[in-house]
Amino acid sequence: MSSLLKDIYSPAFYGRFTEVLTHVLPDFDKKRFLSLIFMDGYENKALKERMRHNSIVLHEFMPANFTTATEVVKKIITRLRVEHFGEDSLAMMFLPDYIEVYGLDDYEVAVKALEFITQFVSCEFAVRPFLLKYTEKIMKQMQLWSVHENYKVRRFASEGSRPRLPWGLAIPALKKDPTQVLAVLENLKNDPSEWVRKSVANNLNDISKDHPEVMIAIVRQWHGVSKETDAIIKHASRTLLKSGHAEILQHYGLESKSITMTDFQILTPEVKIGDSLEFTFTVTNDHAEKQTVRLEYGVYYNKANGQLSKKVFKISERLYLPGERAVVKRKQSFKLITTRTFYPGKHRLSIIINGEEKELQSFDIFA
C-alpha cells in the first residue's frame, strides 16, 4: 500500500465513486470517466493537482448550467452518505473545489452550495477565492454562518475566514483589518463544539501574527469568561508565547529570573539526515514559591542560502515547586518529510525558559 497522501485517489476510490455517479447521472459513461482521470501524466500529479483534475473531469459529465450542476452535487453527496463513503475525508475535497472552479462568478448559488457541501466535507479552502473577490459580502455571510444550527457550518465560518489559513490563499484585506473576523469569532467563543472552538483559537493565532495588540486585547476580554474561553486564548497565544512576547508572558505569569538552567549538552553533535538530535539540560526553580515553567527549544535550521531559520518547539508547561529540579532529555527528528528539506551544515539549538532564550549550542547535519 502506498504511503503517499496523493494515493488516496486509488483505483479502488474511483471504483466506488463512479458507482455513485452511475446512480446520480443519467447515461454516465464510467469507462470514459476513468480514461480521463488516468490520463498520461496522472502519476506525476501532486495531491492538490489530483483534486483539481478530479473537478475538471467531473465537470465533463455535469450539466452546463451551474445552478443545475450544484443540485447534482447535492445528489452525489446524498448518495455518498447512503453508501457511507467519504464524509469528512480529504479525498472528497474536490467537491468544494468544483464550486471554487466553476462558481466564482455565480455568488448566490455558490454560497448556498458551500453551505450544503461543508456539512459533508469542509469548504474552508474553496471559499478563499470568494473572500478575495467578495470580501465584504461573504464576511457578512460568515457572520450568519457563525450562528448556524449545524456545527460544521459554524466551524466553516471560523476556519474559512482565517486570514492566514495554512495551505490556503491568504486574504490581504483580513490580514490588514481583522475587525469582521473578530465579529464572527465573538459569536463562536462559547460554542458547544470543541472542534469549532479549536478553529476559533487557530483563527486568533493567525491574527496575532499581524496584530499582536489585538490578540492581547482579546486575551484580556475573554480571560475568565469560562474554562472554554480560557482554553481558546491559551491555544491562540502560542505564537506570541513562542516569540517571547512580554505582555503575554506576563499575563500567564511566565517569569524567568528565578528559573535556572544547567548542564545543557547536545548528546549527538553530528546528526545524519534521517536520524535524531539528542540533547539534555537541567532546570531548577530557585523561587521561594511554586512557579509555572514553560520549557521550549529552538532549532536554527541551516537553509539553502546558508542563513539560519529558527523554529520553536514546546516541551512542557507546568508548576514547579520551590527548589524543584528536573532533568530534561529530548530528541528532535531529522527524518525527511514532505514539508521540510534539511541542508547539511552547521545548525544551532537553544533552550528557552518562560520565553527567554537561555543558551545556544551548535551541531552539524550531514547527508
C-alpha positions in Angstrom: 0.0 0.0 0.0 1.3 3.4 -1.0 2.3 5.8 1.8 1.9 8.9 -0.4 -1.0 11.0 0.6 -1.9 11.7 -3.0 -2.6 8.0 -3.5 -5.9 8.3 -1.5 -7.0 8.7 -5.1 -6.6 5.0 -5.9 -8.3 2.8 -8.5 -10.5 1.5 -5.6 -11.5 5.0 -4.7 -12.5 5.8 -8.3 -14.3 2.5 -8.5 -16.6 3.4 -5.6 -17.0 7.0 -6.7 -18.0 6.1 -10.2 -20.6 3.7 -8.8 -22.1 6.7 -7.0 -22.1 8.7 -10.3 -23.8 5.8 -12.0 -26.7 6.2 -9.6 -26.9 10.0 -10.0 -26.0 10.9 -13.6 -28.2 9.6 -16.4 -26.2 7.7 -19.1 -23.0 8.1 -17.1 -20.0 6.7 -19.1 -17.8 5.1 -16.4 -15.2 3.9 -18.9 -14.7 7.4 -20.4 -14.6 9.0 -16.9 -11.8 6.7 -15.8 -9.9 7.2 -19.1 -10.0 10.9 -18.5 -8.9 10.5 -14.9 -6.0 8.2 -15.6 -4.6 10.4 -18.4 -0.9 10.5 -19.3 1.0 12.2 -16.5 -1.6 11.3 -13.8 1.0 9.5 -11.7 3.2 12.6 -11.6 0.4 14.9 -10.3 0.6 16.0 -6.6 -2.3 15.8 -4.2 -3.8 19.2 -4.9 -3.3 18.7 -8.7 -5.2 15.5 -8.5 -8.0 17.2 -6.6 -8.3 19.9 -9.3 -8.0 17.2 -12.0 -11.0 15.4 -10.4 -13.0 18.6 -10.5 -12.3 19.2 -14.2 -13.0 15.7 -15.2 -16.3 15.7 -13.2 -17.3 18.9 -15.0 -17.2 17.0 -18.3 -20.2 14.9 -17.0 -22.2 17.6 -15.3 -24.9 19.9 -16.6 -23.5 23.1 -18.2 -25.7 25.3 -16.1 -24.0 25.9 -12.8 -27.2 26.1 -10.8 -28.3 22.7 -12.1 -24.8 21.3 -11.5 -24.9 22.3 -7.8 -28.2 20.3 -7.5 -26.4 17.3 -9.0 -23.5 17.8 -6.5 -26.1 17.7 -3.7 -27.5 14.4 -5.1 -23.9 13.0 -5.2 -23.4 13.8 -1.6 -26.8 12.3 -0.6 -25.8 9.1 -2.4 -22.3 9.2 -0.8 -24.0 9.3 2.6 -26.2 6.3 1.7 -23.0 4.4 0.7 -21.2 5.6 4.0 -18.4 6.8 1.7 -16.2 9.8 2.1 -17.8 12.1 4.7 -15.2 14.4 6.3 -12.5 12.8 4.2 -9.6 14.6 2.5 -10.4 12.6 -0.7 -13.7 14.4 -1.1 -12.2 17.9 -1.1 -12.6 18.1 -4.9 -16.4 18.6 -4.4 -16.0 22.0 -2.8 -13.1 22.6 -5.3 -15.7 22.2 -8.1 -17.7 25.1 -6.6 -14.5 27.2 -6.4 -13.6 26.5 -10.1 -17.0 26.8 -11.7 -19.0 29.0 -9.3 -16.9 32.1 -8.6 -19.0 34.3 -10.9 -22.3 32.9 -9.6 -22.1 34.1 -6.0 -25.6 33.4 -4.7 -25.8 29.9 -6.0 -22.2 29.1 -5.0 -22.7 30.3 -1.4 -25.8 28.1 -0.9 -23.8 25.2 -2.4 -20.9 25.8 0.0 -23.2 25.8 3.0 -24.6 22.4 2.0 -21.3 20.8 1.0 -19.4 21.9 4.1 -21.8 19.7 6.1 -20.3 16.8 4.3 -16.7 17.9 3.7 -15.1 21.2 4.8 -15.1 24.0 2.3 -12.5 26.3 4.0 -10.1 26.2 1.0 -12.8 26.6 -1.7 -14.2 29.7 -0.1 -10.9 31.6 -0.3 -11.3 33.0 -3.8 -14.8 34.2 -2.8 -13.2 36.0 0.1 -10.8 37.7 -2.2 -13.5 38.7 -4.7 -16.4 39.4 -2.4 -14.7 40.3 0.9 -17.4 42.4 2.5 -20.3 40.4 1.1 -19.0 37.0 2.2 -17.9 38.2 5.6 -21.5 39.2 6.3 -22.4 35.6 5.3 -19.7 34.3 7.6 -21.5 36.0 10.5 -24.7 34.4 9.5 -23.0 31.0 9.3 -21.4 31.6 12.8 -24.9 31.1 14.3 -26.0 28.3 12.1 -27.6 25.2 13.7 -25.1 22.9 12.2 -21.7 22.9 14.0 -19.8 22.1 10.7 -21.2 25.3 9.2 -20.3 27.3 12.3 -16.8 25.8 12.2 -16.6 26.8 8.5 -17.4 30.4 9.4 -14.3 30.5 11.6 -11.9 28.3 9.6 -12.9 29.8 6.3 -12.3 33.4 7.5 -8.8 32.8 8.8 -6.5 35.5 7.4 -3.6 33.0 7.0 -5.1 29.6 6.5 -2.3 27.1 6.1 -2.1 25.7 2.5 -4.8 28.1 1.6 -4.9 31.6 0.0 -4.0 34.4 2.4 -6.6 37.2 2.5 -4.8 40.5 2.5 -7.8 42.6 3.5 -8.4 40.4 6.6 -4.7 40.4 7.5 -4.8 44.2 7.3 -8.0 44.6 9.3 -9.4 41.6 11.2 -12.5 43.5 12.6 -15.0 41.5 10.6 -13.3 38.2 11.6 -13.5 39.2 15.3 -17.2 39.7 14.9 -17.5 36.1 13.7 -15.3 34.7 16.5 -17.2 36.6 19.1 -20.3 34.5 18.2 -18.3 31.3 18.4 -16.2 31.8 21.6 -18.7 29.8 23.7 -19.6 27.3 21.0 -20.5 23.8 22.4 -18.3 22.1 19.9 -14.7 21.7 20.8 -13.9 21.4 17.1 -15.4 24.9 16.5 -13.6 26.4 19.5 -10.2 25.0 18.3 -10.8 26.7 15.0 -11.5 30.0 16.8 -8.1 29.6 18.6 -6.4 28.9 15.3 -8.0 32.0 13.7 -6.9 34.2 16.6 -3.4 32.8 16.3 -3.4 33.9 12.7 -4.5 37.4 13.8 -1.8 37.5 16.4 0.9 37.3 13.8 -0.1 40.6 12.2 -1.8 42.3 15.2 -0.4 41.1 18.5 -2.1 44.1 20.2 -5.5 42.8 19.1 -4.7 39.3 20.5 -3.6 40.8 23.8 -6.9 42.7 24.0 -8.9 39.5 23.3 -6.9 37.7 26.0 -7.9 40.4 28.5 -11.5 40.4 27.4 -12.1 36.7 27.3 -10.0 35.7 30.3 -12.1 34.2 33.0 -15.3 34.2 31.0 -15.3 30.4 31.1 -12.9 27.5 31.1 -13.6 27.1 27.4 -12.6 30.7 26.5 -9.5 30.3 28.7 -8.5 27.3 26.7 -9.1 29.2 23.4 -7.0 32.1 24.3 -4.2 30.0 25.7 -4.0 27.9 22.4 -4.4 31.1 20.4 -1.4 32.7 22.2 1.1 30.0 21.1 2.8 32.2 18.5 3.2 35.1 20.9 4.4 32.7 23.6 7.0 31.2 21.3 8.2 34.6 20.2 8.6 35.6 23.9 6.1 38.5 23.7 6.4 40.3 27.0 2.7 41.1 27.7 1.5 37.5 27.0 4.3 36.1 29.2 3.3 38.4 32.0 -0.4 37.5 31.6 0.4 33.8 32.1 2.9 34.5 35.0 5.9 33.2 33.0 8.8 34.9 34.7 12.3 33.5 34.0 14.6 35.3 36.5 14.2 32.7 39.3 14.5 29.7 36.9 18.0 28.5 36.2 19.3 26.1 33.6 22.4 24.0 33.9 24.1 21.0 32.3 22.9 21.8 28.8 24.5 19.3 26.5 24.0 18.2 22.9 24.5 14.4 23.0 24.7 14.0 19.3 26.8 16.9 17.9 26.8 15.3 14.5 23.5 14.1 13.1 22.9 12.2 9.8 19.8 13.2 7.9 17.2 10.6 8.8 18.4 10.3 12.4 17.6 12.4 15.5 19.3 15.1 17.5 19.5 14.3 21.2 20.1 16.8 24.0 19.7 17.2 27.7 19.6 20.0 30.3 18.6 20.6 33.9 16.1 23.2 35.1 15.6 24.4 38.7 13.0 26.6 40.3 15.1 28.8 42.7 12.0 30.8 43.7 10.7 30.6 47.3 7.2 29.8 45.8 5.8 27.5 43.2 6.4 28.7 39.7 4.9 28.0 36.3 7.7 26.9 34.0 7.3 26.8 30.2 10.1 24.8 28.5 10.8 25.1 24.8 13.7 24.7 22.5 14.6 26.5 19.3 16.2 24.8 16.3 18.1 27.1 13.9 17.8 25.3 10.6 20.5 25.9 8.0 18.8 27.0 4.8 19.8 26.6 1.2 21.2 30.1 1.2 23.3 29.4 4.3 21.1 31.6 6.5 19.6 30.2 9.7 15.9 29.9 10.2 14.5 29.4 13.8 11.6 27.2 14.7 10.4 26.8 18.3 9.1 23.5 19.8 7.3 23.2 23.1 8.5 20.7 25.7 6.2 21.3 28.6 4.4 23.8 30.8 3.7 23.0 34.4 4.1 24.2 38.0 7.4 23.6 39.7 7.6 23.5 43.5 10.1 25.7 45.4 13.5 24.2 44.8 12.3 21.6 42.4 14.9 20.3 39.9 14.2 18.4 36.8 16.5 16.7 34.2 15.1 17.0 30.7 16.1 14.8 27.8 14.7 15.2 24.3 15.1 14.1 20.7 14.4 16.1 17.6 13.9 14.1 14.4 15.7 15.0 11.2 13.8 12.3 9.2 12.9 13.5 5.7 9.4 14.8 5.4 7.5 16.5 2.6 7.1 19.8 4.4 10.8 20.4 5.3 14.1 20.0 3.5 17.3 19.6 5.5 20.5 21.0 4.3 23.9 19.7 5.6 26.0 22.1 7.6 26.1 23.8 11.0 22.8 24.2 12.8 22.1 25.7 16.3 19.9 24.6 19.2 18.7 26.9 22.1 16.8 26.2 25.3 14.0 28.7 26.1 12.6 29.0 29.6 9.5 31.2 30.1 10.1 32.9 26.8 13.8 33.7 27.5 16.4 32.1 25.3 19.0 30.8 27.8 21.8 29.3 25.8 22.7 28.2 22.3 24.9 25.4 21.1 25.9 24.2 17.6 25.6 20.8 15.9 26.3 19.5 12.4 23.9 17.8 10.0 25.4 15.6 7.3 23.8 13.6 4.4 
